[in-house]
């Protein structure tokens, strides 16, 4: 979609859905739940940077899978969701 010239503004519903899928993979792998950012452990001053629901795990880690998918679409493979999963796995299993 990106290679055909689509902009994230045109793809919002699709990207949101992909982000939800990534979040569900995180929840299935590490536990936790979806929260509105204001309900999470995110510091209040950081809330403007989290426009979407986030995943918070039982260990208190906060992940932003929907935002990550939008960033991946806008900026390319350097923002890989596979990388996000590997970082989450490393932090969730060792901390």
C-alpha positions in Angstrom: 0.0 0.0 0.0 2.8 2.4 0.9 4.7 1.5 -2.2 1.6 2.5 -4.3 1.7 5.9 -2.7 -1.0 5.5 -0.1 -0.7 7.8 2.9 -1.4 6.6 6.5 -4.4 9.0 6.7 -6.0 7.0 3.9 -5.3 3.7 5.6 -6.3 4.5 9.2 -8.8 1.7 9.7 -6.5 -0.9 8.1 -3.5 0.2 10.1 -5.5 0.3 13.3 -6.7 -3.3 12.7 -3.1 -4.4 12.0 -2.0 -2.7 15.2 -4.7 -4.5 17.2 -3.5 -7.8 15.8 0.1 -7.0 16.9 -1.3 -6.1 20.3 -3.2 -9.3 20.6 0.0 -11.2 19.8 1.7 -9.4 22.7 -1.2 -10.1 25.1 -1.3 -13.8 24.0 2.5 -14.1 24.5 3.0 -12.1 27.7 -0.3 -11.5 29.3 -1.7 -8.1 30.1 -4.6 -6.1 28.7 -5.5 -3.2 26.5 -5.9 0.1 28.3 -6.5 3.7 27.4 -3.2 5.5 28.0 -4.6 7.5 30.9 -5.4 4.2 32.7 -1.9 2.9 32.3 1.4 3.5 34.1 2.4 6.0 31.4 3.5 9.3 33.1 0.9 12.0 32.5 3.3 14.3 30.7 3.8 11.5 28.1 0.1 10.9 27.4 0.0 13.2 24.4 2.4 10.9 22.6 0.0 7.9 23.0 -3.1 8.6 20.9 -4.2 5.0 20.8 -4.9 2.2 23.3 -1.9 0.5 24.6 -1.0 -2.9 26.0 0.2 -3.1 29.5 1.6 -6.4 30.7 1.5 -7.9 34.3 5.1 -6.8 34.7 4.1 -3.2 34.1 5.6 -2.9 30.6 3.7 -0.7 28.2 3.6 -1.4 24.5 2.1 0.8 21.8 1.4 -1.7 18.9 -1.1 0.5 17.1 1.3 3.4 17.1 4.1 1.1 16.0 2.1 -0.1 12.9 1.4 3.5 11.9 5.1 4.3 12.3 6.1 1.3 10.3 3.8 2.4 7.5 5.0 6.0 7.6 8.8 5.3 8.1 9.4 1.8 6.7 10.9 -1.4 7.8 13.2 0.3 10.4 10.1 0.3 12.5 9.4 -3.4 12.2 6.7 -5.0 14.4 8.9 -8.1 14.4 11.6 -6.1 16.1 9.0 -4.8 18.6 8.1 -8.4 19.5 11.7 -9.4 20.0 12.3 -6.4 22.2 9.2 -7.1 24.2 10.2 -10.8 24.5 13.6 -9.9 25.8 12.3 -7.4 28.4 9.3 -9.4 29.5 11.3 -12.6 30.0 14.4 -11.1 31.7 13.2 -8.2 33.8 
